[in-house]
Amino acid sequence: MNKPKEFIKKWNNIYNYISAIDRNWVEWLPMAKFAYNNRQHLSTGKSPFLVDLGRHPNISEEGRGSSERVPEAGKFI
């Protein structure tokens, strides 16, 4: 008799987790798009970044958010 209660409890936990993700899915789109474009595709054997730009993007954290190298960049941040 305890099985239905356990099932409902598990279902509620899963629903709450998915519901929390579902509310902010728009925030994850840029990261999903980047991951898709940075991955090697089966049809070309290359990533869309490599095909379009001829190189992979620089994804290092160095200088992120900094406008020291280009002072004018501070106007756009």
Secondary structure, 3 states (H helix, E strand, C coil): CCHHHHHHHHHHHHHHHHHHHHHCHHHHHHHHHHHHHCCCCCCCCCCHHHHHHCCCCCCCCCCCCCCCCCHHHHHCC
